[in-house]
């Protein structure tokens, strides 16, 4: 299962956010939404409103959402790359995740001390990124020393060394390795090093309640972050509001509470969706009497690759797939009527799956 690591400095609201992620009554009402598997790991559903409509037109007994694991990782302080605080534990855990959600504090609270003594999102981001870059540099140095010897006689080692040198240049400036601009082949050569700063990043701004409706662009302007992050990477959340939502028993009560604050969607839902996008993931859909379900695939996958999510044997035994657009499927009222109107296509193994495709697989 794909994992998102929640990281940040101490006292930024990271644990409050994670606890809200796990304890939401909304999650408990769903089939597999926010279930704790370990003290610091939670399985979270990726909200997909399309499934309810599919289930309605096909009279499906249940809906099954795709899921992501969120991992609450030990707080970071300066010197983590040297083992300060829980640095070693922090870095060991974060290497295993697929993407990183950095919680950044932008709220004032005299009762909750900031570890650096002041509220400065830009400085906090720089602190975390610097520690990750320094940790990557240490990893790089160990491999580079070996490669310098091997590169004298091995062309593959020489190519790997060239990729590492490019990464080293940006890391030395405390910038993430992703800014080295490596191509697909170069990234493959150094994948086994699990560089922390090559992972996709999200920035979760923990704001006070009165700023919960703030536009990401305004947050970036206010804290002078144009050179640091993009709007697509930023999620605005009030961890305290999210914690408050867990106290309500019904969806209506939660919706009414958010409406009073001028918010259309819970921050945690936005975070989950953004995480999905950060990993370049999409969903194709299946619908029948037993269930309506969303299946995860990497954007750009062929139908034969994508249906491996349903069952591994489908990749080898794939014959063809019936495919309909989600809008057509719902408008027509399910498989039978969509076929009658000629809106179901037969696709072969090389068809590139689109987000929202409704699929029925034929296999040997």
C-alpha positions as CSV (number, residue, x, y, z in Angstrom):
1,X,0.0,0.0,0.0
2,X,1.2,3.5,-0.8
3,X,2.5,5.5,2.2
4,X,2.5,9.2,3.0
5,X,4.8,10.3,5.8
6,X,3.6,13.2,8.0
7,X,6.6,15.1,9.2
8,X,7.4,18.5,10.8
9,X,9.1,20.2,13.7
10,X,7.8,19.6,17.3
11,X,4.6,21.6,18.3
12,X,3.4,22.3,14.8
13,X,0.1,20.3,15.2
14,X,1.4,17.1,13.5
15,X,0.0,14.7,16.2
16,X,-3.3,16.6,16.5
17,X,-3.7,16.3,12.7
18,X,-2.8,12.6,12.7
19,X,-5.2,11.8,15.6
20,X,-8.0,13.6,13.8
21,X,-7.1,11.5,10.7
22,X,-7.6,8.3,12.7
23,X,-10.4,9.1,15.1
24,X,-12.9,10.8,12.8
25,X,-16.4,9.4,13.3
26,X,-16.9,9.7,9.6
27,X,-14.1,7.2,9.2
28,X,-15.7,4.8,11.7
29,X,-18.9,4.9,9.8
30,X,-17.2,3.9,6.6
31,X,-16.0,0.3,5.8
32,X,-12.2,0.8,5.9
33,X,-11.7,4.5,6.2
34,X,-9.4,5.4,9.1
35,X,-8.3,2.2,10.7
36,X,-5.2,2.0,13.0
37,X,-2.9,-0.9,12.1
38,X,0.0,0.3,14.3
39,X,0.4,3.0,16.9
40,X,1.7,5.4,14.2
41,X,0.1,4.2,11.0
42,X,-3.4,4.8,9.7
43,X,-5.2,3.6,6.6
44,X,-7.2,6.4,5.0
45,X,-9.7,6.3,2.2
46,X,-9.3,8.4,-0.9
47,X,-12.7,10.1,-1.2
48,X,-14.4,9.3,-4.6
49,X,-17.9,10.7,-4.8
50,X,-18.4,8.8,-8.1
51,X,-18.8,5.5,-6.4
52,X,-22.1,6.4,-4.8
53,X,-23.6,7.1,-8.2
54,X,-22.2,3.9,-9.7
55,X,-23.6,1.9,-6.8
56,X,-27.0,3.5,-7.3
57,X,-27.3,2.7,-11.0
58,X,-26.0,-0.9,-10.6
59,X,-27.7,-1.6,-7.3
60,X,-24.4,-2.5,-5.8
61,X,-24.4,-3.9,-2.3
62,X,-21.5,-1.7,-1.2
63,X,-18.8,0.7,-2.3
64,X,-15.0,0.3,-1.8
65,X,-12.7,3.3,-1.9
66,X,-9.0,3.1,-2.7
67,X,-6.8,3.7,0.4
68,X,-3.4,5.3,1.3
69,X,-1.4,4.8,4.5
70,X,-0.4,7.8,6.5
71,X,2.6,7.4,8.8
72,X,3.1,9.8,11.8
73,X,6.8,10.1,12.0
74,X,8.8,11.3,15.0
75,X,9.3,15.1,15.3
76,X,12.3,16.6,13.6
77,X,14.8,19.1,15.2
78,X,18.0,20.7,14.0
79,X,20.8,18.0,13.9
80,X,18.4,15.2,13.1
81,X,20.8,14.0,10.3
82,X,23.4,13.5,13.1
83,X,20.9,11.6,15.3
84,X,19.8,14.6,17.4
85,X,16.5,14.0,19.1
86,X,14.8,11.1,17.4
87,X,16.7,11.8,14.3
88,X,17.8,8.3,13.5
89,X,14.3,6.9,13.9
90,X,12.9,9.8,11.9
91,X,15.1,9.2,9.0
92,X,14.8,5.5,9.0
93,X,11.0,5.7,8.9
94,X,10.8,8.4,6.3
95,X,12.9,6.5,3.8
96,X,10.1,3.9,3.5
97,X,7.3,6.3,2.5
98,X,6.3,7.2,-1.1
99,X,5.7,10.9,-0.5
100,X,6.1,13.4,2.4
101,X,3.5,15.7,3.9
102,X,5.3,18.4,5.9
103,X,3.1,20.0,8.5
104,X,4.0,23.7,8.9
105,X,2.8,25.9,11.7
106,X,1.4,29.3,10.9
107,X,-0.8,29.9,14.0
108,X,0.0,31.9,17.1
109,X,-0.6,30.3,20.5
110,X,1.3,31.5,23.6
111,X,0.5,28.2,25.4
112,X,2.3,26.1,22.7
113,X,5.9,27.1,22.4
114,X,7.6,27.0,19.0
115,X,10.8,25.0,19.0
116,X,12.6,27.8,17.2
117,X,11.1,30.5,19.4
118,X,9.1,32.3,16.6
119,X,6.5,31.6,14.0
120,X,8.2,31.5,10.6
121,X,6.9,29.0,8.1
122,X,9.7,29.8,5.6
123,X,12.4,29.1,8.3
124,X,10.6,25.9,9.4
125,X,10.5,24.5,5.9
126,X,14.1,25.4,5.4
127,X,15.1,23.6,8.6
128,X,13.3,20.4,7.7
129,X,14.6,20.5,4.1
130,X,18.1,21.2,5.2
131,X,18.1,18.2,7.6
132,X,16.8,16.0,4.8
133,X,19.3,17.3,2.3
134,X,22.2,16.7,4.8
135,X,21.0,13.2,5.4
136,X,20.9,12.6,1.7
137,X,24.4,14.0,1.3
138,X,25.7,11.4,3.9
139,X,24.0,8.6,1.9
140,X,25.4,10.0,-1.3
141,X,29.0,10.3,0.0
142,X,29.1,6.6,1.0
143,X,27.9,5.4,-2.4
144,X,30.0,8.0,-4.3
145,X,33.2,6.7,-2.8
146,X,32.6,3.2,-4.1
147,X,31.4,4.3,-7.5
148,X,34.5,6.4,-8.1
149,X,36.6,3.2,-8.1
150,X,34.0,1.2,-10.1
151,X,33.5,4.0,-12.7
152,X,37.1,3.5,-14.1
153,X,36.1,0.2,-15.7
154,X,32.3,0.1,-15.5
155,X,30.2,2.3,-17.8
156,X,27.0,1.7,-15.7
157,X,28.9,2.8,-12.6
158,X,30.1,5.9,-14.5
159,X,26.5,6.9,-15.5
160,X,25.4,6.4,-11.9
161,X,28.3,8.5,-10.6
162,X,27.3,11.3,-13.1
163,X,23.7,11.3,-11.7
164,X,25.1,11.4,-8.1
165,X,27.3,14.4,-8.9
166,X,24.3,16.3,-10.3
167,X,22.3,15.5,-7.1
168,X,25.3,16.5,-4.9
169,X,25.4,20.0,-6.4
170,X,21.8,20.8,-5.4
171,X,22.0,19.1,-2.0
172,X,25.1,21.2,-1.1
173,X,22.9,24.2,-1.4
174,X,20.3,22.7,1.0
175,X,17.9,22.2,-1.9
176,X,16.0,18.9,-2.6
177,X,17.5,16.3,-5.0
178,X,14.5,16.6,-7.2
179,X,15.8,19.9,-8.4
180,X,18.8,18.2,-10.0
181,X,16.5,17.6,-13.0
182,X,17.5,13.9,-13.5
183,X,15.8,12.0,-16.3
184,X,13.9,8.7,-16.0
185,X,17.0,6.6,-16.6
186,X,19.1,8.5,-14.1
187,X,16.5,8.3,-11.4
188,X,16.3,4.5,-12.0
189,X,20.1,4.3,-11.4
190,X,19.9,5.8,-8.0
191,X,16.5,4.6,-6.9
192,X,18.0,2.1,-4.4
193,X,19.5,5.0,-2.4
194,X,16.0,6.1,-1.4
195,X,17.0,9.8,-1.3
196,X,14.5,11.6,1.0
197,X,14.4,14.8,-1.1
198,X,13.6,12.9,-4.3
199,X,10.1,12.1,-2.9
200,X,7.0,14.2,-3.8
201,X,6.3,16.8,-1.2
202,X,3.1,18.3,0.2
203,X,3.0,21.2,2.6
204,X,0.2,21.2,5.1
205,X,-0.2,24.6,6.6
206,X,-1.8,24.4,10.1
207,X,-3.7,27.7,10.4
208,X,-5.8,29.3,13.1
209,X,-9.6,28.9,12.7
210,X,-10.1,32.4,11.3
211,X,-7.7,31.6,8.4
212,X,-9.2,28.2,7.4
213,X,-10.7,29.7,4.2
214,X,-7.4,31.2,3.1
215,X,-6.5,30.7,-0.5
216,X,-3.2,28.8,-1.0
217,X,-1.9,31.7,-3.2
218,X,-2.5,34.2,-0.4
219,X,-0.6,31.9,2.1
220,X,2.3,31.8,-0.3
221,X,2.4,35.6,-0.7
222,X,2.0,36.2,3.0
223,X,5.0,34.1,4.0
224,X,7.1,34.9,0.9
225,X,7.2,31.3,-0.3
226,X,7.0,31.7,-4.1
227,X,10.5,30.4,-4.6
228,X,9.9,27.5,-2.2
229,X,6.6,25.8,-2.9
230,X,3.8,25.9,-5.4
231,X,0.0,26.2,-4.9
232,X,-0.5,22.6,-6.0
233,X,1.7,21.4,-3.1
234,X,0.0,23.4,-0.4
235,X,-3.0,22.3,1.7
236,X,-4.6,24.7,4.2
237,X,-5.9,23.0,7.4
238,X,-6.8,23.8,10.9
239,X,-5.8,20.8,13.0
240,X,-8.1,22.0,15.8
241,X,-11.1,22.2,13.5
242,X,-10.4,18.7,12.2
243,X,-10.2,17.4,15.7
244,X,-13.5,19.1,16.5
245,X,-15.1,17.4,13.5
246,X,-14.4,14.0,15.2
247,X,-16.9,14.9,17.9
248,X,-19.9,14.9,15.6
249,X,-21.9,11.7,15.1
250,X,-23.5,12.5,11.7
251,X,-22.3,13.7,8.3
252,X,-25.0,16.4,8.4
253,X,-23.7,17.8,11.7
254,X,-20.2,17.9,10.3
255,X,-21.3,19.6,7.1
256,X,-23.3,22.2,9.2
257,X,-20.3,22.9,11.3
258,X,-18.0,23.4,8.3
259,X,-20.7,25.6,6.6
260,X,-20.7,27.9,9.7
261,X,-16.9,28.3,9.1
262,X,-17.4,28.9,5.4
263,X,-15.7,25.7,4.4
264,X,-17.1,23.3,1.8
265,X,-14.8,20.3,2.5
266,X,-13.0,18.9,5.5
267,X,-9.2,19.7,5.4
268,X,-8.3,16.0,5.8
269,X,-10.3,15.1,2.6
270,X,-8.3,17.8,0.7
271,X,-5.1,16.4,2.1
272,X,-5.9,12.8,1.0
273,X,-6.9,14.0,-2.5
274,X,-3.7,16.1,-2.8
275,X,-1.6,13.2,-1.7
276,X,-3.2,11.0,-4.4
277,X,-2.4,13.7,-7.0
278,X,1.2,14.1,-5.7
279,X,1.9,10.4,-6.4
280,X,0.4,10.8,-9.9
281,X,-2.3,8.3,-9.2
282,X,-5.8,8.0,-10.7
283,X,-8.7,5.6,-10.4
284,X,-10.6,3.4,-12.8
285,X,-13.9,2.1,-11.7
286,X,-15.8,-1.2,-11.6
287,X,-19.5,-1.7,-10.8
288,X,-21.8,-4.7,-10.4
289,X,-24.2,-6.3,-8.0
290,X,-21.6,-7.1,-5.3
291,X,-19.8,-3.7,-5.2
292,X,-18.9,-0.5,-6.9
293,X,-15.1,0.0,-6.5
294,X,-12.3,2.4,-7.4
295,X,-8.9,0.9,-8.3
296,X,-5.7,2.8,-8.2
297,X,-3.3,3.1,-11.1
298,X,-0.4,5.3,-12.2
299,X,-1.3,7.9,-14.8
300,X,-0.2,6.7,-18.2
301,X,-0.7,2.9,-17.5
302,X,-2.1,0.6,-20.1
303,X,-5.3,-1.3,-19.3
304,X,-3.4,-4.6,-18.9
305,X,-1.1,-3.0,-16.4
306,X,-3.9,-1.2,-14.5
307,X,-6.1,-4.3,-14.0
308,X,-3.3,-6.0,-12.1
309,X,-4.7,-4.0,-9.2
310,X,-7.8,-6.2,-9.3
311,X,-5.9,-9.5,-9.5
312,X,-2.3,-10.2,-10.5
313,X,-3.3,-12.9,-12.9
314,X,-5.2,-10.4,-15.0
315,X,-2.0,-9.0,-16.3
316,X,-0.9,-12.3,-17.9
317,X,-4.4,-13.5,-18.8
318,X,-5.9,-10.3,-20.1
319,X,-7.9,-10.6,-23.3
320,X,-9.9,-7.4,-23.6
321,X,-11.9,-4.9,-21.6
322,X,-15.3,-3.3,-22.0
323,X,-14.8,0.4,-21.2
324,X,-17.3,3.3,-20.7
325,X,-16.9,6.9,-19.7
326,X,-18.2,7.5,-16.2
327,X,-20.6,10.3,-17.2
328,X,-22.1,8.1,-20.0
329,X,-22.4,5.2,-17.6
330,X,-24.3,7.1,-14.9
331,X,-26.4,9.1,-17.4
332,X,-27.5,5.9,-19.2
333,X,-28.1,4.0,-15.9
334,X,-25.6,1.2,-15.9
335,X,-24.0,-1.4,-18.1
336,X,-27.1,-2.6,-20.0
337,X,-28.4,0.7,-21.2
338,X,-24.9,2.1,-21.8
339,X,-24.3,-0.8,-24.2
340,X,-27.7,-0.4,-25.8
341,X,-26.7,3.2,-26.8
342,X,-23.4,2.1,-28.2
343,X,-21.3,3.9,-25.6
344,X,-19.3,0.9,-24.4
345,X,-16.0,0.3,-26.2
346,X,-13.9,-2.9,-26.5
347,X,-10.3,-2.0,-25.8
348,X,-7.1,-4.1,-26.2
349,X,-4.1,-4.5,-23.9
350,X,-2.3,-1.3,-25.0
351,X,-5.3,1.1,-24.3
352,X,-4.2,3.9,-22.0
353,X,-6.6,4.0,-19.0
354,X,-8.3,7.3,-18.2
355,X,-9.3,8.5,-14.8
356,X,-12.9,7.5,-14.2
357,X,-13.1,4.8,-16.9
358,X,-15.7,2.2,-15.9
359,X,-14.2,-1.2,-16.8
360,X,-15.2,-4.8,-17.2
361,X,-12.3,-7.2,-17.8
362,X,-12.3,-10.3,-20.0
363,X,-9.6,-12.8,-19.2
364,X,-8.6,-16.3,-19.8
